[in-house]
Amino acid sequence: MTGLYIHIPFCRARCHFCAFYLEMHRADKAHRYLEALVREIRLHAERDTLAGRPLETVYFGGGTPTALDADQLSHILSLVREGFGLKEDAEISLEAHPAGVTEAGLRRLIEAGFTRISFGAQSMDDRELLSVGRHGASDAVRSAVRLARRAGFTNINLDLIYGLPGQTRASWQATLREAIALGSAHLSCYALTVEEHTRLDADIRRSEQPSPDPELQNWMEAEAARTLSSAGFERYEISNYSQPGRACRHNLLYWTGQDYLGLGPSAQSYLDGARFGTVEDLEAYIQALDAGRLPLVQSESLTPVQRRREALVFGLRLIQGVASDPADEPDAEWSRTVERLIEQGLLEERMGRLTLTEHGRRYADTVAVELL
């Protein structure tokens, strides 16, 4: 399976918890970015970077992709289709700000071939949204979901965050109930993490906001699993729940070690055992493409052992885990580390599969570092 990620580096405002690379949207910047992206798509197509493999998934992320208008996004998708080819049943996903969509624009996206939309709801409590500089009230989420459904989207995701400043057990339960009631096909529930150099990090250092409470977040994670399971959702990855048949195919591509190409500033790629990135600077990205060069950085070819380790580590994010077969283990060091993590209660081995325990899922990044 082969996928494509396109990074749209624009937002109208930066949320206080966000550490992703982005630029404030301006029409002139967006125009220059689009011209450069066209050149990047065509260069990869000319060089046959994907070796003729048609795309099974395309994911527009950011930033806020809907900082661009529907015609601009549709044009990008048409160039992708022309340059790389799309499988007939390809999943085409788009991240969207709830306050930045219209029914006409959403219909245009459906006509262009988009099949899945993901709204950054974060919370259904306006006070919690304000605490992290989130513009657009919860009413915008309700409206956006209704408009998307009317436009023809049936595969709708909501991103939710637990552990927000001021969030309580009761308000988290209320957010989950409302997200279910809106009829979403998919829900992503992420624990709030405080990234260095963000506004939230600064607010906490100044004691203007509280740090996330790990014990409360653990309860909220367990409550999400219980509530969503009761509502018919399947938890298929640490943070992701879907109605049957609605798991995000693009994200599964990452967690199962499949190939993907990344376009746009700061995008990452993994193709044929090699990892490489795109420069994390819009101006440098544009200048490289103006000069006819791909703006690539941080290239690394993985050894067979590294590739196997990474495939197993990413696979452990899935609730089903990975097959536990001594013949497939990368090396003896892997086996010793796995045994130690089992003794520590972070991993478990059952019925021929290796999985994170409930406790281990809360320390998945630590487990990953130990295993890589």
GIBELZI-V6186 format. One record per pair of residues at least 12 apart in sequence whose C-alpha atoms are under 7 Angstrom apart, sorted by sequence separation. I is the first residue (numbers start at 1). J is the second residue. If there is no record, write none. Layout:
i:I j:J
i:I j:J
This chain:
i:9 j:21
i:10 j:22
i:11 j:23
i:12 j:24
i:126 j:138
i:259 j:271
i:266 j:278
i:345 j:357
i:9 j:22
i:10 j:23
i:11 j:24
i:12 j:25
i:125 j:138
i:259 j:272
i:265 j:278
i:266 j:279
i:346 j:359
i:347 j:360
i:9 j:23
i:10 j:24
i:11 j:25
i:124 j:138
i:264 j:278
i:265 j:279
i:266 j:280
i:346 j:360
i:10 j:25
i:265 j:280
i:345 j:360
i:265 j:281
i:279 j:295
i:265 j:282
i:278 j:295
i:279 j:296
i:278 j:296
i:279 j:297
i:277 j:296
i:278 j:297
i:121 j:141
i:265 j:285
i:276 j:296
i:277 j:297
i:93 j:114
i:96 j:117
i:98 j:119
i:276 j:297
i:277 j:298
i:309 j:330
i:92 j:114
i:93 j:115
i:94 j:116
i:95 j:117
i:96 j:118
i:97 j:119
i:98 j:120
i:276 j:298
i:277 j:299
i:308 j:330
i:92 j:115
i:93 j:116
i:94 j:117
i:95 j:118
i:96 j:119
i:97 j:120
i:276 j:299
i:91 j:115
i:92 j:116
i:93 j:117
i:94 j:118
i:95 j:119
i:96 j:120
i:275 j:299
i:276 j:300
i:91 j:116
i:275 j:300
i:305 j:330
i:158 j:184
i:191 j:217
i:274 j:300
i:275 j:301
i:157 j:184
i:274 j:301
i:156 j:184
i:157 j:185
i:158 j:186
i:159 j:187
i:160 j:188
i:161 j:189
i:162 j:190
i:163 j:191
i:164 j:192
i:273 j:301
i:274 j:302
i:324 j:352
i:55 j:84
i:156 j:185
i:157 j:186
i:158 j:187
i:159 j:188
i:160 j:189
i:161 j:190
i:162 j:191
i:163 j:192
i:273 j:302
i:323 j:352
i:324 j:353
i:54 j:84
i:55 j:85
i:56 j:86
i:65 j:95
i:66 j:96
i:155 j:185
i:156 j:186
i:157 j:187
i:158 j:188
i:159 j:189
i:160 j:190
i:161 j:191
i:162 j:192
i:323 j:353
i:324 j:354
i:54 j:85
i:55 j:86
i:56 j:87
i:64 j:95
i:65 j:96
i:66 j:97
i:161 j:192
i:322 j:353
i:323 j:354
i:54 j:86
i:55 j:87
i:64 j:96
i:321 j:353
i:322 j:354
i:54 j:87
i:57 j:90
i:58 j:91
i:59 j:92
i:60 j:93
i:61 j:94
i:64 j:97
i:321 j:354
i:322 j:355
i:56 j:90
i:57 j:91
i:58 j:92
i:59 j:93
i:60 j:94
i:61 j:95
i:66 j:100
i:131 j:165
i:273 j:307
i:321 j:355
i:337 j:371
i:55 j:90
i:56 j:91
i:57 j:92
i:58 j:93
i:59 j:94
i:60 j:95
i:70 j:105
i:74 j:109
i:320 j:355
i:128 j:164
i:319 j:355
i:99 j:136
i:116 j:153
i:121 j:158
i:122 j:159
i:123 j:160
i:128 j:165
i:334 j:371
i:45 j:83
i:70 j:108
i:74 j:112
i:115 j:153
i:117 j:155
i:118 j:156
i:119 j:157
i:120 j:158
i:121 j:159
i:122 j:160
i:123 j:161
i:128 j:166
i:41 j:80
i:45 j:84
i:70 j:109
i:116 j:155
i:117 j:156
i:118 j:157
i:119 j:158
i:120 j:159
i:121 j:160
i:122 j:161
i:128 j:167
i:316 j:355
i:115 j:155
i:116 j:156
i:117 j:157
i:118 j:158
i:119 j:159
i:316 j:356
i:22 j:63
i:42 j:83
i:99 j:140
i:25 j:67
i:41 j:83
i:98 j:140
i:106 j:148
i:110 j:152
i:98 j:141
i:101 j:144
i:103 j:147
i:107 j:151
i:165 j:209
i:103 j:148
i:106 j:151
i:107 j:152
i:165 j:210
i:98 j:144
i:103 j:151
i:164 j:212
i:163 j:212
i:190 j:239
i:163 j:213
i:189 j:239
i:4 j:55
i:124 j:175
i:169 j:220
i:188 j:239
i:189 j:240
i:3 j:55
i:8 j:60
i:10 j:62
i:11 j:63
i:123 j:175
i:188 j:240
i:2 j:55
i:3 j:56
i:4 j:57
i:5 j:58
i:6 j:59
i:7 j:60
i:8 j:61
i:9 j:62
i:10 j:63
i:11 j:64
i:187 j:240
i:188 j:241
i:2 j:56
i:3 j:57
i:4 j:58
i:5 j:59
i:6 j:60
i:7 j:61
i:8 j:62
i:9 j:63
i:10 j:64
i:163 j:217
i:187 j:241
i:257 j:311
i:1 j:56
i:2 j:57
i:3 j:58
i:4 j:59
i:5 j:60
i:6 j:61
i:7 j:62
i:8 j:63
i:12 j:67
i:162 j:217
i:186 j:241
i:187 j:242
i:256 j:311
i:313 j:368
i:8 j:64
i:11 j:67
i:186 j:242
i:8 j:65
i:10 j:67
i:185 j:242
i:186 j:243
i:162 j:220
i:185 j:243
i:256 j:314
i:313 j:371
i:255 j:314
i:256 j:315
i:186 j:246
i:255 j:315
i:185 j:246
i:255 j:317
i:310 j:372
i:309 j:372
i:132 j:200
i:238 j:317
i:237 j:317
i:238 j:318
i:237 j:318
i:238 j:319
i:236 j:318
i:237 j:319
i:236 j:319
i:235 j:319
i:17 j:132
i:16 j:132
i:15 j:132
i:16 j:133
i:15 j:133
i:15 j:134
i:238 j:361
i:91 j:249
i:19 j:195
i:17 j:194
i:17 j:195
i:19 j:198
i:18 j:198
i:17 j:198
i:16 j:198
i:17 j:199
i:16 j:199
i:17 j:200
i:16 j:200
i:59 j:250
i:57 j:249
i:57 j:250
i:37 j:264
i:21 j:266
i:3 j:250
i:40 j:289
i:36 j:286
i:39 j:289
i:33 j:286
i:36 j:289
i:40 j:294
i:2 j:258
i:3 j:259
i:4 j:260
i:5 j:261
i:6 j:262
i:7 j:263
i:8 j:264
i:1 j:258
i:2 j:259
i:3 j:260
i:4 j:261
i:5 j:262
i:6 j:263
i:7 j:264
i:1 j:259
i:2 j:260
i:3 j:261
i:4 j:262
i:5 j:263
i:6 j:264
i:7 j:265
i:21 j:280
i:7 j:267
